[in-house]
Amino acid sequence: MNLYIDCEWNGFEGDLISMALVAENGKEWYEELGCENPVDWVAENVMPHLTKKAVDKSQMQNSLAQFLLSLNTPVNIVADWPEDIERFCALLITGPGERIETPPLSMQIVRIEAESVIPHNALEDARGIRRALTTTA
């Protein structure tokens, strides 16, 4: 099953702020870590679009594991930007030699321009990627 991903983070190589996965079947997962000291661009373009109470990293990892395992099928993570895959993989790691449980995973990066109803909101951006890649002409 394809899961379309988008993330927001605090500037170039900054800390993860939010992550969303939207499945081809419409199931969705979205969590926010928040950001205490956003860079100016993030303060103006990302922070106004956060919609959930922030969780800590451990809570986000547990929520992600539950979502992925609930799909009960191998998963292909599809991103339009390499750092989204990087952030996803980093979130899988819980400690030295430890990681969350997942179904079998593969990853794919595609170059597309996907329209978003609310740009720079990870959930809306992931929905836009799904629409762009699953809508037939």
C-alpha positions in Angstrom: 0.0 0.0 0.0 1.3 3.5 -0.8 1.5 6.1 2.0 2.1 9.6 0.8 4.2 11.6 3.3 4.9 15.2 4.1 6.8 16.8 7.0 7.5 20.2 8.3 10.7 21.1 10.1 12.3 24.2 11.6 14.4 25.6 8.7 17.1 23.8 6.7 18.1 20.6 8.6 16.1 21.9 11.6 14.1 19.8 14.1 11.0 18.0 13.0 7.7 19.9 13.7 5.0 17.7 12.1 4.5 14.6 10.0 1.6 13.2 8.0 0.9 10.0 6.1 -2.1 9.6 3.8 -2.8 6.1 2.5 -4.1 5.4 -1.0 -7.2 4.1 0.7 -7.8 7.4 2.5 -6.6 6.4 6.0 -4.6 9.2 7.6 -2.0 9.7 10.4 -0.9 13.1 11.5 1.1 14.3 14.6 2.9 17.4 15.7 5.9 17.9 17.9 5.6 21.6 17.9 8.4 24.1 17.8 9.5 26.5 20.6 11.9 28.7 18.6 10.8 28.7 14.9 13.0 30.5 12.4 11.2 33.5 10.8 10.0 31.7 7.7 8.6 28.8 9.8 6.9 31.2 12.2 5.2 32.9 9.3 4.4 29.9 7.1 4.2 26.8 9.2 3.2 27.6 12.8 -0.1 29.3 11.9 -1.2 26.0 10.2 -0.5 23.6 13.1 -3.8 22.1 14.2 -3.1 19.6 17.0 -1.8 19.6 20.5 1.9 18.8 20.3 3.1 15.4 21.6 6.6 14.3 22.6 8.8 12.2 20.3 8.0 8.9 22.1 4.2 9.5 21.8 4.7 10.3 18.1 6.7 7.1 17.6 4.0 5.0 19.4 1.3 6.6 17.4 3.2 6.0 14.1 3.8 2.3 15.0 0.1 1.7 15.8 -0.9 3.3 12.5 1.5 1.4 10.4 0.8 -1.9 12.0 -3.0 -1.3 11.7 -2.6 -1.3 7.9 -1.6 -5.0 8.1 0.2 -4.9 4.7 3.6 -4.0 3.3 4.0 -0.2 2.9 5.6 2.0 0.3 6.3 5.5 1.6 6.1 8.0 -1.3 7.6 11.5 -0.8 8.1 14.5 -3.0 11.2 15.5 -1.1 14.2 13.4 0.2 14.1 15.0 3.7 10.6 13.6 4.3 12.0 10.1 4.0 15.0 11.0 6.2 12.7 12.3 8.9 10.4 9.3 8.7 13.4 6.9 9.0 14.8 8.9 11.9 11.5 8.6 13.7 11.6 4.8 13.4 14.7 4.7 15.7 13.9 4.7 19.4 17.5 4.1 20.8 20.7 2.3 20.1 19.8 -0.8 18.2 16.1 -0.3 18.9 13.3 0.8 16.6 9.5 0.8 16.4 7.7 -2.2 14.9 6.6 -1.7 11.4 5.3 -3.8 8.5 7.8 -4.3 5.6 8.7 -0.9 4.3 10.0 0.5 1.0 10.5 4.2 0.0 10.1 6.2 -3.2 10.9 9.8 -4.0 9.1 11.4 -6.9 9.5 14.9 -8.4 6.1 16.5 -8.6 4.4 19.8 -7.9 1.4 18.9 -5.8 -1.2 21.4 -4.9 -2.2 21.8 -1.2 -5.3 23.3 0.2 -3.2 24.7 3.1 0.5 24.9 2.0 3.0 24.1 4.7 0.5 22.0 6.7 1.9 18.5 6.6 -1.5 16.8 6.5 -2.8 19.0 3.7 0.4 18.7 1.8 0.4 14.8 2.1 -3.2 14.9 0.9 -2.1 17.0 -2.1 0.6 14.5 -3.0 -1.9 11.6 -2.8 -4.3 13.5 -5.1 -1.5 14.4 -7.6 -0.3 10.8 -7.8 -3.6 8.9 -7.7 -5.9 11.2 -9.9 -6.2 9.9 -13.4 -6.6 12.2 -16.3 
